[in-house]
Amino acid sequence: MGLHITGFLVALFILLPNVLLAFLPPQNTPNYLHTSPIIFTILEQVGRIACLTLPIVFGKKIAEQNINFMTVLMGICLVIYYICWIYFFIKGREYDQLFKPLGFIPIPMAVFPALYFIFLGIWLHSFIFLVPALLFAIGHLVSSWNIYTQLK
């Protein structure tokens, strides 16, 4: 346990596109969308907060780990996630682009951050990281799927 720049970077890398979204919001957000049941919102937010703070608090543990196949998978998730964001911005920041499939992968902008955090937990062999990642994944995927099906 302890702060280390590596932990900040792990959280920052996945959070960076969302920071841009705060300044460049989506266009043409529909007003007819229904939210998911509150339990999924709670799971998503609790998981998200933990997934973004744990790497910072346990940055030293992350920095001490050897790079292996899980870190490669995390990197692949990050690259695909960034590609989806680039596509979103190229397409004029249209709201529905946040939920468009990438090939055969539905809701990739929900799938890849969820996988990123799950792979982080597996890489660290840590239930402290894995449980919040799974909570985030469940909440985020259900909420995103809910919107995706309404936009179709």
PyMOL commands that set and color helices and strands:
alter all, ss='L'
color gray80, all
select helices_A, chain A and resi 5-23+38-57+59-63+69-90+95-99+108-124+127-151
alter helices_A, ss='H'
color red, helices_A
deselect
rebuild
show_as cartoon
